[in-house]
Amino acid sequence: MSTKDNLNLINEMGTKGFDRMTALGEINLRVWERLATRQLDAMSLMMEQGVRQMKLATESKGYNEYVKGQVELAKELSTRLMDETKTNLQVAGEVRDQYRSWFQQGVSEVTADLRKAAPQA
């Protein structure tokens, strides 16, 4: 293997490595955007719940009505939080699959490059 071939191989591997890091950055950016959106949705839910609790506290005609309203709000919030948790777990599974796919593709590319270079070495 000539020096020119070695330099071309190193250049090619460097370019592929840069492409893999760029792909990883894109995956990270998409994940960050999804998680930020999920976090904003959760904060919106909590703010909405707080407003509803304040409204309940000011509009209740008595203690029994207030307690009953609190129980209903807590039940509704727990149901919605469970739905959010299920959605977040689904997102985590999708993210895991994206990272696994990226890693497997990178390993296969590096393996192919090394196999190409090894017989010549």
VEXMI-722428 format. One record per residue: x, y, z of N, C-alpha, C in turn. Coordinates in nm, 2 decimals, decimal comma, always signed. Atoms other than C-alpha are relative to their C-alpha. Layout:
VEXMI-722428
nc1:nc2:nc3:cac1:cac2:cac3:cc1:cc2:cc3
X:Y:Z:X:Y:Z:X:Y:Z
...
//
This chain:
VEXMI-722428
nc1:nc2:nc3:cac1:cac2:cac3:cc1:cc2:cc3
+0,09:-0,12:+0,00:+0,00:+0,00:+0,00:+0,09:+0,12:+0,00
-0,09:-0,12:+0,02:+0,15:+0,33:-0,11:-0,04:+0,11:+0,11
+0,03:-0,11:-0,09:+0,17:+0,64:+0,10:-0,13:+0,08:-0,04
+0,12:-0,06:+0,05:-0,09:+0,80:-0,13:-0,13:-0,07:+0,04
+0,12:+0,08:-0,04:-0,33:+0,51:-0,06:-0,03:+0,02:+0,15
+0,02:-0,01:-0,14:-0,27:+0,54:+0,31:-0,06:+0,14:+0,03
+0,05:-0,14:-0,02:-0,34:+0,92:+0,30:-0,15:+0,01:-0,04
+0,13:+0,00:+0,04:-0,65:+0,86:+0,10:-0,10:-0,07:+0,09
+0,07:+0,07:-0,09:-0,77:+0,60:+0,34:-0,03:+0,07:+0,13
+0,02:-0,08:-0,12:-0,71:+0,82:+0,64:-0,09:+0,12:-0,02
+0,09:-0,11:+0,03:-0,88:+1,11:+0,47:-0,15:-0,05:-0,01
+0,13:+0,06:+0,02:-1,18:+0,89:+0,38:-0,06:-0,04:+0,14
+0,04:+0,03:-0,13:-1,20:+0,76:+0,74:-0,04:+0,12:+0,08
+0,02:-0,13:-0,07:-1,18:+1,11:+0,88:-0,13:+0,07:-0,05
+0,13:-0,06:+0,05:-1,46:+1,23:+0,65:-0,12:-0,08:+0,05
+0,11:+0,08:-0,05:-1,68:+0,94:+0,75:-0,02:+0,02:+0,15
+0,01:-0,03:-0,14:-1,60:+1,00:+1,11:-0,08:+0,13:+0,03
+0,07:-0,13:-0,01:-1,71:+1,36:+1,07:-0,14:-0,01:-0,03
+0,14:+0,03:+0,03:-2,03:+1,25:+0,90:-0,07:-0,07:+0,11
+0,06:+0,07:-0,11:-2,10:+1,02:+1,18:-0,03:+0,09:+0,12
+0,02:-0,09:-0,11:-2,05:+1,29:+1,44:-0,11:+0,10:-0,03
+0,11:-0,09:+0,04:-2,28:+1,52:+1,24:-0,13:-0,07:+0,01
+0,13:+0,08:-0,01:-2,55:+1,25:+1,23:-0,03:-0,01:+0,15
+0,03:+0,01:-0,14:-2,51:+1,21:+1,61:-0,05:+0,14:+0,05
+0,05:-0,14:-0,04:-2,55:+1,59:+1,65:-0,14:+0,02:-0,04
+0,13:-0,01:+0,04:-2,86:+1,58:+1,45:-0,10:-0,08:+0,08
+0,09:+0,08:-0,08:-3,01:+1,30:+1,65:-0,01:+0,07:+0,14
+0,01:-0,07:-0,13:-2,92:+1,49:+1,97:-0,09:+0,12:+0,00
+0,08:-0,12:+0,02:-3,08:+1,80:+1,84:-0,15:-0,03:+0,00
+0,14:+0,04:+0,01:-3,41:+1,62:+1,75:-0,05:-0,05:+0,14
+0,04:+0,05:-0,13:-3,41:+1,45:+2,09:-0,02:+0,12:+0,10
+0,01:-0,12:-0,09:-3,35:+1,78:+2,27:-0,13:+0,07:-0,03
+0,12:-0,07:+0,03:-3,64:+1,94:+2,08:-0,12:-0,07:+0,05
+0,12:+0,08:-0,05:-3,88:+1,66:+2,16:-0,01:+0,00:+0,15
+0,00:+0,00:-0,15:-3,78:+1,65:+2,53:-0,04:+0,14:+0,05
+0,04:-0,13:-0,04:-3,81:+2,03:+2,55:-0,15:+0,02:-0,02
+0,15:-0,01:+0,03:-4,16:+2,01:+2,40:-0,07:-0,07:+0,11
+0,06:+0,08:-0,11:-4,25:+1,74:+2,65:+0,00:+0,07:+0,13
-0,01:-0,08:-0,13:-4,12:+1,95:+2,94:-0,10:+0,12:+0,00
+0,09:-0,11:+0,01:-4,32:+2,25:+2,82:-0,14:-0,04:+0,02
+0,13:+0,05:-0,01:-4,63:+2,04:+2,79:-0,03:-0,03:+0,15
+0,02:+0,03:-0,14:-4,58:+1,92:+3,15:-0,01:+0,12:+0,08
+0,02:-0,12:-0,08:-4,53:+2,27:+3,28:-0,13:+0,07:-0,03
+0,13:-0,05:+0,03:-4,84:+2,38:+3,10:-0,11:-0,07:+0,07
+0,09:+0,08:-0,08:-5,03:+2,10:+3,26:+0,00:+0,04:+0,14
-0,01:-0,04:-0,14:-4,91:+2,20:+3,60:-0,06:+0,14:+0,03
+0,05:-0,14:-0,01:-4,99:+2,57:+3,54:-0,16:-0,01:-0,01
+0,14:+0,02:+0,02:-5,34:+2,47:+3,42:-0,06:-0,06:+0,13
+0,05:+0,06:-0,12:-5,39:+2,25:+3,73:+0,00:+0,10:+0,12
+0,00:-0,10:-0,11:-5,28:+2,53:+3,96:-0,11:+0,11:-0,01
+0,11:-0,09:+0,02:-5,53:+2,77:+3,80:-0,13:-0,06:+0,04
+0,12:+0,07:-0,04:-5,80:+2,52:+3,84:-0,02:-0,02:+0,15
+0,01:+0,01:-0,15:-5,72:+2,47:+4,21:-0,03:+0,13:+0,06
+0,03:-0,13:-0,05:-5,72:+2,84:+4,27:-0,15:+0,04:-0,02
+0,13:-0,03:+0,04:-6,05:+2,87:+4,09:-0,10:-0,08:+0,10
+0,08:+0,08:-0,09:-6,19:+2,58:+4,30:+0,00:+0,06:+0,14
-0,01:-0,05:-0,13:-6,07:+2,74:+4,62:-0,08:+0,13:+0,02
+0,08:-0,12:-0,01:-6,24:+3,07:+4,54:-0,15:-0,02:-0,02
+0,14:+0,02:+0,04:-6,56:+2,93:+4,40:-0,08:-0,10:+0,08
+0,06:+0,10:-0,08:-6,63:+2,65:+4,65:-0,10:+0,06:+0,10
+0,10:-0,06:-0,09:-6,94:+2,71:+4,86:+0,02:-0,06:+0,14
-0,03:+0,05:-0,14:-6,81:+2,50:+5,15:+0,11:-0,10:-0,01
-0,11:+0,09:-0,02:-6,55:+2,27:+5,28:-0,02:-0,13:-0,08
+0,03:+0,13:+0,06:-6,71:+1,95:+5,15:+0,01:+0,01:-0,16
-0,01:-0,02:+0,15:-6,74:+2,09:+4,79:+0,15:+0,02:-0,04
-0,14:-0,02:+0,03:-6,38:+2,20:+4,81:+0,08:-0,13:+0,00
-0,07:+0,13:-0,01:-6,25:+1,86:+4,92:-0,04:-0,09:-0,11
+0,04:+0,08:+0,11:-6,46:+1,68:+4,66:+0,07:+0,05:-0,13
-0,07:-0,05:+0,12:-6,32:+1,91:+4,39:+0,15:-0,03:+0,00
-0,15:+0,03:+0,00:-5,96:+1,86:+4,51:+0,02:-0,15:-0,04
-0,02:+0,14:+0,03:-6,01:+1,48:+4,49:-0,02:-0,02:-0,15
+0,02:+0,02:+0,14:-6,15:+1,51:+4,14:+0,12:+0,06:-0,08
-0,12:-0,06:+0,07:-5,86:+1,74:+4,03:+0,12:-0,09:+0,01
-0,11:+0,09:-0,02:-5,61:+1,50:+4,18:-0,01:-0,12:-0,08
+0,03:+0,11:+0,08:-5,77:+1,21:+4,00:+0,03:+0,03:-0,14
-0,02:-0,04:+0,14:-5,77:+1,39:+3,67:+0,15:+0,02:-0,03
-0,14:-0,03:+0,02:-5,41:+1,51:+3,72:+0,08:-0,13:-0,01
-0,07:+0,12:+0,00:-5,29:+1,16:+3,80:-0,02:-0,08:-0,12
+0,03:+0,06:+0,13:-5,46:+1,02:+3,49:+0,08:+0,06:-0,11
-0,08:-0,07:+0,11:-5,30:+1,28:+3,27:+0,15:-0,02:+0,02
-0,14:+0,03:-0,02:-4,96:+1,23:+3,43:+0,04:-0,14:-0,04
-0,03:+0,14:+0,04:-4,98:+0,86:+3,37:+0,00:-0,01:-0,15
-0,01:-0,01:+0,15:-5,06:+0,93:+3,00:+0,13:+0,06:-0,04
-0,12:-0,07:+0,03:-4,77:+1,17:+2,99:+0,12:-0,10:+0,02
-0,11:+0,10:-0,03:-4,54:+0,90:+3,15:+0,01:-0,10:-0,11
+0,00:+0,10:+0,11:-4,65:+0,65:+2,89:+0,06:+0,05:-0,13
-0,05:-0,06:+0,12:-4,58:+0,89:+2,61:+0,15:+0,02:+0,01
-0,14:-0,02:-0,02:-4,24:+0,98:+2,76:+0,08:-0,13:-0,01
-0,07:+0,13:+0,01:-4,15:+0,61:+2,78:+0,01:-0,04:-0,15
+0,00:+0,03:+0,15:-4,25:+0,57:+2,41:+0,11:+0,08:-0,07
-0,11:-0,09:+0,06:-4,02:+0,87:+2,32:+0,13:-0,06:+0,04
-0,13:+0,06:-0,04:-3,74:+0,71:+2,52:+0,04:-0,12:-0,08
-0,02:+0,11:+0,08:-3,78:+0,39:+2,33:+0,04:+0,03:-0,14
-0,04:-0,05:+0,13:-3,77:+0,57:+2,00:+0,14:+0,06:+0,00
-0,14:-0,06:+0,00:-3,46:+0,76:+2,10:+0,10:-0,11:+0,02
-0,09:+0,11:-0,02:-3,29:+0,44:+2,22:+0,02:-0,07:-0,14
-0,01:+0,06:+0,13:-3,36:+0,29:+1,88:+0,08:+0,08:-0,10
-0,08:-0,09:+0,08:-3,22:+0,59:+1,70:+0,15:+0,00:+0,03
-0,14:+0,01:-0,04:-2,90:+0,58:+1,90:+0,06:-0,13:-0,03
-0,05:+0,13:+0,03:-2,87:+0,21:+1,86:+0,03:-0,02:-0,15
-0,02:+0,00:+0,14:-2,91:+0,24:+1,48:+0,12:+0,08:-0,04
-0,12:-0,08:+0,03:-2,65:+0,52:+1,46:+0,12:-0,07:+0,04
-0,11:+0,07:-0,05:-2,41:+0,32:+1,67:+0,04:-0,13:-0,09
-0,02:+0,12:+0,09:-2,46:+0,00:+1,46:+0,05:+0,03:-0,14
-0,04:-0,04:+0,13:-2,42:+0,18:+1,14:+0,15:+0,05:+0,00
-0,14:-0,05:-0,01:-2,10:+0,35:+1,26:+0,10:-0,12:+0,02
-0,09:+0,11:-0,02:-1,95:+0,02:+1,38:+0,02:-0,08:-0,13
-0,01:+0,07:+0,12:-2,03:-0,15:+1,05:+0,08:+0,08:-0,10
-0,08:-0,08:+0,09:-1,87:+0,14:+0,85:+0,14:-0,01:+0,04
-0,14:+0,01:-0,05:-1,56:+0,13:+1,07:+0,06:-0,14:-0,03
-0,04:+0,14:+0,02:-1,54:-0,25:+1,04:+0,03:-0,01:-0,15
-0,02:+0,01:+0,14:-1,57:-0,22:+0,66:+0,13:+0,07:-0,04
-0,12:-0,07:+0,03:-1,30:+0,04:+0,64:+0,13:-0,07:+0,05
-0,11:+0,07:-0,05:-1,07:-0,16:+0,86:+0,03:-0,13:-0,08
-0,02:+0,11:+0,08:-1,12:-0,47:+0,66:+0,06:+0,03:-0,14
-0,06:-0,04:+0,12:-1,04:-0,28:+0,35:+0,14:+0,04:+0,01
-0,14:-0,04:-0,02:-0,72:-0,15:+0,50:+0,09:-0,12:+0,05
-0,07:+0,11:-0,06:-0,62:-0,47:+0,68:+0,07:-0,09:-0,10
-0,07:+0,09:+0,10:-0,54:-0,70:+0,38:+0,12:+0,07:-0,06
-0,11:-0,07:+0,07:-0,32:-0,43:+0,24:+0,11:+0,04:+0,09
-0,10:-0,04:-0,10:-0,13:-0,36:+0,56:+0,11:-0,11:+0,01
//
